[in-house]
């Protein structure tokens, strides 16, 4: 595991290591203690994507750690697999999709 991924995993687990899953219709939302959605995915979809909160996760790694899109995807993929047992989901940061589908 490279150093950026290791640092990123530590950061994610420190800030978001105890998210609560909430099932609403066909979506599973992972919420922080303030009930803010950190990521979500469609439970019964053939599309195996999970949508990541841009402001709380993606932006930090993009702007502060200067990570590339593919690096952030890999980091988040490893994190959701190791921390939440979610295998096979591909992280995506689609800001428009995020705004349309986020939990109200």
C-alpha positions as a Python dict, from the first residue, in 0.01 Angstrom:
ca = {
    (1, 'X'): (0, 0, 0),
    (2, 'X'): (146, 337, -95),
    (3, 'X'): (197, 615, 159),
    (4, 'X'): (-83, 841, 28),
    (5, 'X'): (-336, 559, 58),
    (6, 'X'): (-215, 479, 410),
    (7, 'X'): (-241, 844, 519),
    (8, 'X'): (-579, 873, 350),
    (9, 'X'): (-715, 562, 523),
    (10, 'X'): (-605, 694, 861),
    (11, 'X'): (-773, 1029, 789),
    (12, 'X'): (-1098, 869, 669),
    (13, 'X'): (-1120, 631, 963),
    (14, 'X'): (-1049, 908, 1212),
    (15, 'X'): (-1319, 1137, 1069),
    (16, 'X'): (-1565, 889, 918),
    (17, 'X'): (-1490, 548, 1068),
    (18, 'X'): (-1822, 513, 1250),
    (19, 'X'): (-2084, 606, 993),
    (20, 'X'): (-2433, 463, 1033),
    (21, 'X'): (-2602, 295, 732),
    (22, 'X'): (-2963, 401, 671),
    (23, 'X'): (-3179, 230, 410),
    (24, 'X'): (-3432, 454, 235),
    (25, 'X'): (-3615, 301, -60),
    (26, 'X'): (-3343, 159, -285),
    (27, 'X'): (-3053, 365, -147),
    (28, 'X'): (-2820, 295, 144),
    (29, 'X'): (-2689, 617, 297),
    (30, 'X'): (-2390, 628, 531),
    (31, 'X'): (-2448, 915, 772),
    (32, 'X'): (-2226, 1089, 1023),
    (33, 'X'): (-2342, 1186, 1374),
    (34, 'X'): (-2500, 1506, 1234),
    (35, 'X'): (-2703, 1293, 988),
    (36, 'X'): (-2507, 1430, 694),
    (37, 'X'): (-2463, 1187, 406),
    (38, 'X'): (-2098, 1097, 354),
    (39, 'X'): (-2164, 843, 80),
    (40, 'X'): (-2449, 638, -62),
    (41, 'X'): (-2518, 365, -313),
    (42, 'X'): (-2817, 203, -481),
    (43, 'X'): (-2887, -131, -316),
    (44, 'X'): (-3069, -304, -601),
    (45, 'X'): (-2890, -161, -898),
    (46, 'X'): (-2674, -324, -1161),
    (47, 'X'): (-2466, -6, -1140),
    (48, 'X'): (-2211, -80, -871),
    (49, 'X'): (-2120, 278, -790),
    (50, 'X'): (-2119, 462, -462),
    (51, 'X'): (-2144, 838, -460),
    (52, 'X'): (-1903, 1024, -235),
    (53, 'X'): (-1965, 1356, -62),
    (54, 'X'): (-1749, 1600, -256),
    (55, 'X'): (-1725, 1867, 12),
    (56, 'X'): (-1645, 1637, 303),
    (57, 'X'): (-1418, 1379, 137),
    (58, 'X'): (-1323, 1426, -226),
    (59, 'X'): (-1229, 1793, -205),
    (60, 'X'): (-991, 1733, 89),
    (61, 'X'): (-788, 1477, -101),
    (62, 'X'): (-802, 1672, -426),
    (63, 'X'): (-708, 2015, -287),
    (64, 'X'): (-510, 1947, 31),
    (65, 'X'): (-324, 1626, -55),
    (66, 'X'): (-310, 1703, -429),
    (67, 'X'): (-431, 1354, -520),
    (68, 'X'): (-550, 1271, -870),
    (69, 'X'): (-903, 1145, -940),
    (70, 'X'): (-790, 782, -985),
    (71, 'X'): (-588, 793, -662),
    (72, 'X'): (-890, 918, -468),
    (73, 'X'): (-1109, 651, -628),
    (74, 'X'): (-866, 379, -521),
    (75, 'X'): (-834, 521, -169),
    (76, 'X'): (-1211, 539, -118),
    (77, 'X'): (-1260, 193, -274),
    (78, 'X'): (-1011, 43, -24),
    (79, 'X'): (-1167, 240, 264),
    (80, 'X'): (-1528, 134, 205),
    (81, 'X'): (-1413, -225, 156),
    (82, 'X'): (-1197, -243, 470),
    (83, 'X'): (-1408, -25, 700),
    (84, 'X'): (-1762, -107, 588),
    (85, 'X'): (-1723, -442, 412),
    (86, 'X'): (-1858, -303, 84),
    (87, 'X'): (-1688, -504, -189),
    (88, 'X'): (-1728, -435, -557),
    (89, 'X'): (-1849, -75, -538),
    (90, 'X'): (-1674, 186, -748),
    (91, 'X'): (-1651, 529, -583),
    (92, 'X'): (-1759, 822, -792),
    (93, 'X'): (-1767, 1192, -734),
    (94, 'X'): (-2041, 1320, -958),
    (95, 'X'): (-2133, 1653, -801),
    (96, 'X'): (-2455, 1690, -1004),
    (97, 'X'): (-2565, 1337, -919),
    (98, 'X'): (-2475, 1401, -556),
    (99, 'X'): (-2691, 1714, -535),
    (100, 'X'): (-2987, 1550, -704),
    (101, 'X'): (-2983, 1236, -490),
    (102, 'X'): (-2854, 1342, -149),
    (103, 'X'): (-3063, 1272, 156),
    (104, 'X'): (-3289, 1562, 259),
}
